[in-house]
Amino acid sequence: MYGLGTILYELLTGRPPFEAPTSVKVLAMVARQSLVRPSKLDQQVPPSLDRICLKCLEKRPEDRYASAKLLAEDLQAFMDDKPILAREPSGLAKLRRLVQANPLLSFAFVFSALLAVTSLIAFVNLRKEFLANSKMTRSLQAVEIQKLSEANRADEAEQTVLN
């Protein structure tokens, strides 16, 4: 299926999906890089045909057409101006591809996100503790002020009695 997709891609764009000086480098590009949509190279490529071609060139075999018959049916539907079976990948599938294409960058992003969440939780907990301590400190200060006030009144009452 992938081979048929490369032929269709070259027919639509005039060039192969990946070009490199050696076949080893081409295979490395196939494994690691996303290909440029045919419609980006030639704006006259219809969206349905673009999607059919991209479905043939999916990295994972299970994401490609299951058989040449299904591909032929989609190409016939395109020619008959009917809806095709090939669809744009979901947001989750796009995210999976991004992670697979950039594992180190994905790890750094996830690590940064976890660090940010952990820091936020720690900050919220420290703030709660600080506010609780501040409230307790204010309460203790109020008790001390009340004791001093009562002591002052007692002293004043004692002075009044002595006078």
PyRosetta script that sets phi, psi and omega in degrees:
from pyrosetta import init, pose_from_sequence

init()
pose = pose_from_sequence("MYGLGTILYELLTGRPPFEAPTSVKVLAMVARQSLVRPSKLDQQVPPSLDRICLKCLEKRPEDRYASAKLLAEDLQAFMDDKPILAREPSGLAKLRRLVQANPLLSFAFVFSALLAVTSLIAFVNLRKEFLANSKMTRSLQAVEIQKLSEANRADEAEQTVLN")
pose.set_psi(1, -40.1)
pose.set_omega(1, -179.7)
pose.set_phi(2, -62.7)
pose.set_psi(2, -40.3)
pose.set_omega(2, 179.0)
pose.set_phi(3, -62.1)
pose.set_psi(3, -41.8)
pose.set_omega(3, 176.5)
pose.set_phi(4, -63.3)
pose.set_psi(4, -36.6)
pose.set_omega(4, 178.0)
pose.set_phi(5, -64.7)
pose.set_psi(5, -38.6)
pose.set_omega(5, 179.3)
pose.set_phi(6, -67.6)
pose.set_psi(6, -37.1)
pose.set_omega(6, 177.2)
pose.set_phi(7, -65.0)
pose.set_psi(7, -45.8)
pose.set_omega(7, 178.9)
pose.set_phi(8, -62.2)
pose.set_psi(8, -42.2)
pose.set_omega(8, 179.4)
pose.set_phi(9, -59.2)
pose.set_psi(9, -46.6)
pose.set_omega(9, -178.5)
pose.set_phi(10, -67.8)
pose.set_psi(10, -35.2)
pose.set_omega(10, 176.2)
pose.set_phi(11, -64.8)
pose.set_psi(11, -36.9)
pose.set_omega(11, -178.2)
pose.set_phi(12, -78.4)
pose.set_psi(12, -34.3)
pose.set_omega(12, -171.8)
pose.set_phi(13, -111.5)
pose.set_psi(13, -18.3)
pose.set_omega(13, -177.8)
pose.set_phi(14, 85.9)
pose.set_psi(14, 5.3)
pose.set_omega(14, 178.2)
pose.set_phi(15, -149.4)
pose.set_psi(15, 158.7)
pose.set_omega(15, 178.5)
pose.set_phi(16, -71.2)
pose.set_psi(16, 161.9)
pose.set_omega(16, -179.4)
pose.set_phi(17, -60.3)
pose.set_psi(17, -37.0)
pose.set_omega(17, 179.4)
pose.set_phi(18, -134.7)
pose.set_psi(18, 135.6)
pose.set_omega(18, 178.6)
pose.set_phi(19, -125.9)
pose.set_psi(19, 135.0)
pose.set_omega(19, 176.8)
pose.set_phi(20, -158.0)
pose.set_psi(20, 161.9)
pose.set_omega(20, -176.7)
pose.set_phi(21, -65.9)
pose.set_psi(21, -28.6)
pose.set_omega(21, -178.8)
pose.set_phi(22, -127.2)
pose.set_psi(22, 158.4)
pose.set_omega(22, 180.0)
pose.set_phi(23, -67.2)
pose.set_psi(23, -30.3)
pose.set_omega(23, 177.6)
pose.set_phi(24, -63.5)
pose.set_psi(24, -42.1)
pose.set_omega(24, 179.5)
pose.set_phi(25, -68.9)
pose.set_psi(25, -35.5)
pose.set_omega(25, 176.9)
pose.set_phi(26, -62.5)
pose.set_psi(26, -45.5)
pose.set_omega(26, 179.6)
pose.set_phi(27, -63.0)
pose.set_psi(27, -37.4)
pose.set_omega(27, 177.4)
pose.set_phi(28, -64.6)
pose.set_psi(28, -40.0)
pose.set_omega(28, 178.1)
pose.set_phi(29, -65.2)
pose.set_psi(29, -42.1)
pose.set_omega(29, 179.0)
pose.set_phi(30, -58.7)
pose.set_psi(30, -42.4)
pose.set_omega(30, -177.1)
pose.set_phi(31, -72.1)
pose.set_psi(31, -35.1)
pose.set_omega(31, -169.8)
pose.set_phi(32, -108.2)
pose.set_psi(32, -23.9)
pose.set_omega(32, -172.6)
pose.set_phi(33, -107.5)
pose.set_psi(33, 152.6)
pose.set_omega(33, 171.2)
pose.set_phi(34, -85.9)
pose.set_psi(34, 144.6)
pose.set_omega(34, 179.2)
pose.set_phi(35, -89.8)
pose.set_psi(35, 159.1)
pose.set_omega(35, 179.0)
pose.set_phi(36, -79.3)
pose.set_psi(36, 131.1)
pose.set_omega(36, 179.7)
pose.set_phi(37, -57.9)
pose.set_psi(37, 139.9)
pose.set_omega(37, 177.4)
pose.set_phi(38, -55.1)
pose.set_psi(38, -37.5)
pose.set_omega(38, -178.5)
pose.set_phi(39, -68.2)
pose.set_psi(39, -19.0)
pose.set_omega(39, 176.0)
pose.set_phi(40, -78.7)
pose.set_psi(40, -29.7)
pose.set_omega(40, 178.5)
pose.set_phi(41, -84.3)
pose.set_psi(41, -30.4)
pose.set_omega(41, 178.5)
pose.set_phi(42, -141.5)
pose.set_psi(42, 105.6)
pose.set_omega(42, -174.8)
pose.set_phi(43, -66.5)
pose.set_psi(43, -9.1)
pose.set_omega(43, 178.7)
pose.set_phi(44, -83.9)
pose.set_psi(44, -6.3)
pose.set_omega(44, 177.8)
pose.set_phi(45, -72.1)
pose.set_psi(45, 120.8)
pose.set_omega(45, -179.7)
pose.set_phi(46, -64.4)
pose.set_psi(46, 147.2)
pose.set_omega(46, -178.7)
pose.set_phi(47, -55.1)
pose.set_psi(47, -39.6)
pose.set_omega(47, -179.2)
pose.set_phi(48, -64.9)
pose.set_psi(48, -42.7)
pose.set_omega(48, 179.5)
pose.set_phi(49, -69.2)
pose.set_psi(49, -35.8)
pose.set_omega(49, 175.0)
pose.set_phi(50, -58.2)
pose.set_psi(50, -47.6)
pose.set_omega(50, -178.2)
pose.set_phi(51, -66.4)
pose.set_psi(51, -40.0)
pose.set_omega(51, 177.9)
pose.set_phi(52, -60.4)
pose.set_psi(52, -46.8)
pose.set_omega(52, -179.5)
pose.set_phi(53, -61.8)
pose.set_psi(53, -45.3)
pose.set_omega(53, -178.9)
pose.set_phi(54, -65.3)
pose.set_psi(54, -34.0)
pose.set_omega(54, 178.0)
pose.set_phi(55, -65.0)
pose.set_psi(55, -37.4)
pose.set_omega(55, 176.9)
pose.set_phi(56, -64.6)
pose.set_psi(56, -30.1)
pose.set_omega(56, -173.8)
pose.set_phi(57, -100.5)
pose.set_psi(57, 16.5)
pose.set_omega(57, 177.5)
pose.set_phi(58, -58.8)
pose.set_psi(58, 144.8)
pose.set_omega(58, -179.1)
pose.set_phi(59, -65.1)
pose.set_psi(59, -44.5)
pose.set_omega(59, -178.0)
pose.set_phi(60, -88.3)
pose.set_psi(60, 126.5)
pose.set_omega(60, -178.8)
pose.set_phi(61, -54.5)
pose.set_psi(61, -35.2)
pose.set_omega(61, -179.3)
pose.set_phi(62, -68.8)
pose.set_psi(62, -14.4)
pose.set_omega(62, 177.5)
pose.set_phi(63, -91.2)
pose.set_psi(63, -9.4)
pose.set_omega(63, 179.0)
pose.set_phi(64, -86.1)
pose.set_psi(64, 176.5)
pose.set_omega(64, 173.4)
pose.set_phi(65, -59.9)
pose.set_psi(65, 139.7)
pose.set_omega(65, -178.9)
pose.set_phi(66, -73.7)
pose.set_psi(66, -22.9)
pose.set_omega(66, -179.4)
pose.set_phi(67, -154.2)
pose.set_psi(67, 162.6)
pose.set_omega(67, 176.5)
pose.set_phi(68, -65.4)
pose.set_psi(68, -29.0)
pose.set_omega(68, 178.9)
pose.set_phi(69, -62.8)
pose.set_psi(69, -43.6)
pose.set_omega(69, 178.7)
pose.set_phi(70, -65.3)
pose.set_psi(70, -38.0)
pose.set_omega(70, 175.8)
pose.set_phi(71, -62.7)
pose.set_psi(71, -46.6)
pose.set_omega(71, -180.0)
pose.set_phi(72, -60.9)
pose.set_psi(72, -39.3)
pose.set_omega(72, 178.9)
pose.set_phi(73, -64.7)
pose.set_psi(73, -40.5)
pose.set_omega(73, 178.6)
pose.set_phi(74, -68.0)
pose.set_psi(74, -40.7)
pose.set_omega(74, 177.6)
pose.set_phi(75, -63.4)
pose.set_psi(75, -38.9)
pose.set_omega(75, 177.3)
pose.set_phi(76, -65.8)
pose.set_psi(76, -41.9)
pose.set_omega(76, 177.9)
pose.set_phi(77, -61.5)
pose.set_psi(77, -40.2)
pose.set_omega(77, 176.9)
pose.set_phi(78, -61.5)
pose.set_psi(78, -46.8)
pose.set_omega(78, -178.8)
pose.set_phi(79, -65.8)
pose.set_psi(79, -31.2)
pose.set_omega(79, 178.9)
pose.set_phi(80, -86.1)
pose.set_psi(80, 4.6)
pose.set_omega(80, -179.8)
pose.set_phi(81, 59.1)
pose.set_psi(81, 41.6)
pose.set_omega(81, 177.4)
pose.set_phi(82, -111.7)
pose.set_psi(82, 163.7)
pose.set_omega(82, 178.2)
pose.set_phi(83, -62.6)
pose.set_psi(83, 142.4)
pose.set_omega(83, 178.7)
pose.set_phi(84, -99.2)
pose.set_psi(84, 162.8)
pose.set_omega(84, 179.3)
pose.set_phi(85, -80.1)
pose.set_psi(85, -32.2)
pose.set_omega(85, -177.4)
pose.set_phi(86, -64.3)
pose.set_psi(86, 132.1)
pose.set_omega(86, -179.3)
pose.set_phi(87, -125.3)
pose.set_psi(87, 159.6)
pose.set_omega(87, 173.4)
pose.set_phi(88, -64.0)
pose.set_psi(88, 143.8)
pose.set_omega(88, 177.7)
pose.set_phi(89, -63.7)
pose.set_psi(89, 149.6)
pose.set_omega(89, 178.9)
pose.set_phi(90, -68.7)
pose.set_psi(90, 167.8)
pose.set_omega(90, 177.3)
pose.set_phi(91, -58.8)
pose.set_psi(91, -37.8)
pose.set_omega(91, 179.2)
pose.set_phi(92, -66.0)
pose.set_psi(92, -40.7)
pose.set_omega(92, 178.7)
pose.set_phi(93, -66.1)
pose.set_psi(93, -38.7)
pose.set_omega(93, 177.6)
pose.set_phi(94, -65.1)
pose.set_psi(94, -39.8)
pose.set_omega(94, 177.9)
pose.set_phi(95, -64.4)
pose.set_psi(95, -42.1)
pose.set_omega(95, 178.2)
pose.set_phi(96, -59.4)
pose.set_psi(96, -43.6)
pose.set_omega(96, 179.5)
pose.set_phi(97, -63.2)
pose.set_psi(97, -42.6)
pose.set_omega(97, 180.0)
pose.set_phi(98, -61.4)
pose.set_psi(98, -43.1)
pose.set_omega(98, 178.8)
pose.set_phi(99, -64.6)
pose.set_psi(99, -43.6)
pose.set_omega(99, -179.6)
pose.set_phi(100, -66.6)
pose.set_psi(100, -35.6)
pose.set_omega(100, -178.6)
pose.set_phi(101, -75.8)
pose.set_psi(101, -28.3)
pose.set_omega(101, -176.4)
pose.set_phi(102, -132.4)
pose.set_psi(102, 67.4)
pose.set_omega(102, -174.7)
pose.set_phi(103, -63.0)
pose.set_psi(103, -39.2)
pose.set_omega(103, -178.8)
pose.set_phi(104, -67.9)
pose.set_psi(104, -44.3)
pose.set_omega(104, 178.0)
pose.set_phi(105, -64.0)
pose.set_psi(105, -39.4)
pose.set_omega(105, 178.4)
pose.set_phi(106, -63.7)
pose.set_psi(106, -43.1)
pose.set_omega(106, 177.8)
pose.set_phi(107, -61.3)
pose.set_psi(107, -44.4)
pose.set_omega(107, -179.7)
pose.set_phi(108, -62.4)
pose.set_psi(108, -40.2)
pose.set_omega(108, 179.1)
pose.set_phi(109, -64.8)
pose.set_psi(109, -47.6)
pose.set_omega(109, -179.3)
pose.set_phi(110, -63.8)
pose.set_psi(110, -43.1)
pose.set_omega(110, 178.2)
pose.set_phi(111, -60.7)
pose.set_psi(111, -44.8)
pose.set_omega(111, 179.0)
pose.set_phi(112, -63.0)
pose.set_psi(112, -41.3)
pose.set_omega(112, 179.4)
pose.set_phi(113, -64.4)
pose.set_psi(113, -43.9)
pose.set_omega(113, 178.2)
pose.set_phi(114, -63.7)
pose.set_psi(114, -40.1)
pose.set_omega(114, 178.2)
pose.set_phi(115, -63.5)
pose.set_psi(115, -42.2)
pose.set_omega(115, 178.9)
pose.set_phi(116, -64.1)
pose.set_psi(116, -44.1)
pose.set_omega(116, 179.5)
pose.set_phi(117, -64.5)
pose.set_psi(117, -44.8)
pose.set_omega(117, 179.0)
pose.set_phi(118, -61.6)
pose.set_psi(118, -43.2)
pose.set_omega(118, 178.7)
pose.set_phi(119, -62.8)
pose.set_psi(119, -41.3)
pose.set_omega(119, 179.5)
pose.set_phi(120, -63.9)
pose.set_psi(120, -43.8)
pose.set_omega(120, 178.7)
pose.set_phi(121, -62.8)
pose.set_psi(121, -44.0)
pose.set_omega(121, 178.7)
pose.set_phi(122, -62.2)
pose.set_psi(122, -43.2)
pose.set_omega(122, 179.2)
pose.set_phi(123, -61.3)
pose.set_psi(123, -45.5)
pose.set_omega(123, -179.5)
pose.set_phi(124, -62.8)
pose.set_psi(124, -43.3)
pose.set_omega(124, 179.1)
pose.set_phi(125, -64.9)
pose.set_psi(125, -42.6)
pose.set_omega(125, 178.0)
pose.set_phi(126, -64.4)
pose.set_psi(126, -38.0)
pose.set_omega(126, 179.0)
pose.set_phi(127, -65.9)
pose.set_psi(127, -42.8)
pose.set_omega(127, 177.5)
pose.set_phi(128, -60.0)
pose.set_psi(128, -44.9)
pose.set_omega(128, 179.7)
pose.set_phi(129, -63.3)
pose.set_psi(129, -42.8)
pose.set_omega(129, 178.6)
pose.set_phi(130, -61.8)
pose.set_psi(130, -45.6)
pose.set_omega(130, 179.6)
pose.set_phi(131, -64.3)
pose.set_psi(131, -39.8)
pose.set_omega(131, 178.2)
pose.set_phi(132, -64.0)
pose.set_psi(132, -43.4)
pose.set_omega(132, 178.0)
pose.set_phi(133, -64.6)
pose.set_psi(133, -39.8)
pose.set_omega(133, 178.6)
pose.set_phi(134, -63.3)
pose.set_psi(134, -42.0)
pose.set_omega(134, 179.7)
pose.set_phi(135, -64.6)
pose.set_psi(135, -42.5)
pose.set_omega(135, 179.3)
pose.set_phi(136, -64.8)
pose.set_psi(136, -42.1)
pose.set_omega(136, 179.2)
pose.set_phi(137, -61.7)
pose.set_psi(137, -43.4)
pose.set_omega(137, 178.4)
pose.set_phi(138, -63.7)
pose.set_psi(138, -39.2)
pose.set_omega(138, 178.4)
pose.set_phi(139, -63.8)
pose.set_psi(139, -45.2)
pose.set_omega(139, 178.6)
pose.set_phi(140, -63.2)
pose.set_psi(140, -39.9)
pose.set_omega(140, 177.9)
pose.set_phi(141, -63.4)
pose.set_psi(141, -41.3)
pose.set_omega(141, 179.0)
pose.set_phi(142, -63.1)
pose.set_psi(142, -39.5)
pose.set_omega(142, 178.0)
pose.set_phi(143, -64.8)
pose.set_psi(143, -43.8)
pose.set_omega(143, 178.7)
pose.set_phi(144, -62.3)
pose.set_psi(144, -42.1)
pose.set_omega(144, 178.6)
pose.set_phi(145, -63.1)
pose.set_psi(145, -41.4)
pose.set_omega(145, 179.7)
pose.set_phi(146, -64.1)
pose.set_psi(146, -42.0)
pose.set_omega(146, 178.0)
pose.set_phi(147, -62.5)
pose.set_psi(147, -43.8)
pose.set_omega(147, 179.2)
pose.set_phi(148, -64.0)
pose.set_psi(148, -40.2)
pose.set_omega(148, 179.0)
pose.set_phi(149, -63.3)
pose.set_psi(149, -43.0)
pose.set_omega(149, 178.3)
pose.set_phi(150, -66.5)
pose.set_psi(150, -38.5)
pose.set_omega(150, 177.6)
pose.set_phi(151, -64.6)
pose.set_psi(151, -41.4)
pose.set_omega(151, 178.0)
pose.set_phi(152, -62.7)
pose.set_psi(152, -42.2)
pose.set_omega(152, 179.0)
pose.set_phi(153, -64.8)
pose.set_psi(153, -39.3)
pose.set_omega(153, 178.3)
pose.set_phi(154, -64.4)
pose.set_psi(154, -42.3)
pose.set_omega(154, 178.0)
pose.set_phi(155, -62.6)
pose.set_psi(155, -43.1)
pose.set_omega(155, 179.4)
pose.set_phi(156, -64.1)
pose.set_psi(156, -40.5)
pose.set_omega(156, 179.8)
pose.set_phi(157, -66.0)
pose.set_psi(157, -39.1)
pose.set_omega(157, 179.2)
pose.set_phi(158, -65.4)
pose.set_psi(158, -41.7)
pose.set_omega(158, 178.5)
pose.set_phi(159, -63.7)
pose.set_psi(159, -38.7)
pose.set_omega(159, 179.8)
pose.set_phi(160, -64.4)
pose.set_psi(160, -44.5)
pose.set_omega(160, -179.5)
pose.set_phi(161, -64.4)
pose.set_psi(161, -42.2)
pose.set_omega(161, -179.8)
pose.set_phi(162, -67.8)
pose.set_psi(162, -32.7)
pose.set_omega(162, -179.1)
pose.set_phi(163, -75.0)
pose.dump_pdb("model.pdb")
